[in-house]
Amino acid sequence: MARRPDLVCLGALAGAWGVQGAVRLKSFCAVPEDIADYAPLLTEDGRSFGVTLLRPLSGAFAARLTGVGDREAAEALKGTRLYAPRDRLPSLPDDEFYHTDLIGLLVVDAGGAEIGRIKAVMDHGAGDILEVARPGQPPLLLPFTREAVPTVDLAGGRVVADPPPGLDGGEDD
């Protein structure tokens, strides 16, 4: 799906659960159970699904999606990302961001020199990590902390980064 600023990815389907058409649903919401509150959820190809959570699983939920009635249909949805319109989501405080809003932002150092662009935001439990794509170099994995990223300027399309020493693997770090 081309990036649509009006949609926010809230979860992904990890495959079938059981034999009666339930799915394994991974929620990206701060409160994982909240994903069902934003239904119907949309797929990249425009399909719409109501969501009923059945039970928690390790790192996911067993869930039922409207119109998915058997294991084969559920398994065919494996890897599908689920989106909600931004206007149905709560407003965030000034120091919080939807991951989708960070993707593509220019990353500069405190002096304004370009480091790269944010390619992905990964949640590793202890905190988010920004994957910064750098031309001709390996990606930089930058902790998304106030110390490492003191400024996020969504309107300006950039973040200011102060990577911790040694993070880049360079000799002078």
C-alpha positions, -999 to +999 in steps of 0.1 A: +000+000+000+013+034-008+018+054+024-015+070+033-013+096+060-049+091+068-043+054+079-023+040+108-012+004+110-026-011+142-017-048+138-008-077+116-021-112+111+003-140+120-018-168+106-046-191+115-054-202+151-073-234+154-095-250+127-126-228+127-113-197+110-098-177+139-066-158+133-035-150+154-036-112+156-006-091+167-016-057+181+007-027+178-015-006+201-001+008+234-029-012+251-030-043+229-067-051+236-077-017+222-072-029+186-107-043+186-122-009+195-110+006+162-128-020+140-136-023+113-100-025+103-088-021+067-062-041+047-038-028+022-060-041-006-091-023+008-109-052+025-126-044+058-129-066+088-147-065+121-126-079+150-136-099+180-109-109+204-113-144+217-084-148+241-048-136+247-019-157+233+018-152+238+025-118+221-008-118+202-046-126+204-067-153+190-094-133+171-123-137+148-126-115+117-159-110+100-162-130+068-133-154+077-150-188+083-124-215+079-087-223+086-077-219+049-092-184+047-075-174+080-041-188+069-044-170+035-044-137+055-010-144+072+012-113+070-017-090+063-014-056+081-045-040+095-051-002+095-075+022+110-083+058+099-063+083+118-094+103+128-107+073+148-075+072+170-069+093+201-047+124+199-013+119+213+006+141+237+033+163+222+061+139+231+045+108+216+042+098+180+026+071+158+053+050+143+039+057+108+046+094+112+083+088+118+089+066+088+106+086+060+117+115+082+152+130+076+176+123+104+203+150+110+229+156+137+230+186+160+250+205+134+224+198+107+245+173+087+223+146+072+226+111+087+199+093+067+161+086+068+140+066+091+132+034+074+114+015+102+105+018+139+110-014+159+096-022+193+119-044+213+101-042+246+126-020+264+120+008+240+116+017+203+146+015+179+147+037+148+163+020+118+180+048+098+188+041+062+221+056+052+233+058+016+263+035+010+264+024+047+248-002+068+216+010+086+220+028+119+199+014+148+192+044+170+174+042+204+143+063+203+151+081+236+151+118+244+189+116+248+195+100+214+167+119+196+163+152+214+141+168+186+113+154+165+099+180+140+070+163+122+060+195+105+096+201+093+100+164+083+131+158+103+145+146+136+177+157+153+198+128+165+227+126+189+237+089+186+254+074+217+292+069+213+302+037+197+268+031+182+280+035+146+310+012+150+333+040+137+369+042+150+365+077+164+333+070+184 
